[in-house]
Amino acid sequence: MSVAHAMSLLRALQTAAVQHSAPMPSGPLPAAYWQGMTCLLDGTELVVPLDEIAEVIAVPRVTRVPRAPGWLRGVANVRGRLVPMIDLRDLLGVPAREPRSRWRALVVLQSDRVAGFIVDAVVGMVAVSEDAPAPSAEPTSSALAPLVRRAFVVEDRVVYQFGLRDMLTDPGLAVRARQD
């Protein structure tokens, strides 16, 4: 196929796309939404804002750090960068529920800090409405309660907004939560 023919096809596709596209909405703007990644920890469905997560990975092989607390599984090489892997279950003192094969690490970047937070499983992405009713229900795990920002109803289920960046900027936050 010649370059001229390929360019002609691309122009035809662009013209067809413009002709068949929907017009911009003219009514009021929809309610404020944000996207999050839902994950499980101790049987509770948490939602972490997508802008806090750099990537989701299978838990990589880690190198243990001598004399480190048990919740610090070790450090892993993630795309050429050493990333501490923090087991949220151990950190918060909750037992593991899901098989190890479902565990995932949510890699979080905050300025010059990076960490991978290990959760029981990742459920998927959701759109969360700021206008969604916030139920008064507490998370099933009392260790999670101090770390929950808000509760939302998403697709007929309760999810709890959980800030992993908060744990990077205030390392004592989870430790204090565990002591409560």
Sequence and secondary structure as in RCSB ss.txt:
>XXXX:A:sequence
MSVAHAMSLLRALQTAAVQHSAPMPSGPLPAAYWQGMTCLLDGTELVVPLDEIAEVIAVPRVTRVPRAPGWLRGV
ANVRGRLVPMIDLRDLLGVPAREPRSRWRALVVLQSDRVAGFIVDAVVGMVAVSEDAPAPSAEPTSSALAPLVRR
AFVVEDRVVYQFGLRDMLTDPGLAVRARQD
>XXXX:A:secstr
  HHHHHHHHHHHHHHHHHHS     S     EEEEEEEEETTEEEEEEGGG SEEEE    B  TT  TTEEEE
EEETTEEEEEEEHHHHHT    S GGG EEEEEEETTEEEEEEESEEEEEEEEETTS       SSTTTGGGEEE
EEEETTEEEEEE HHHHHH THHHHHHHH 
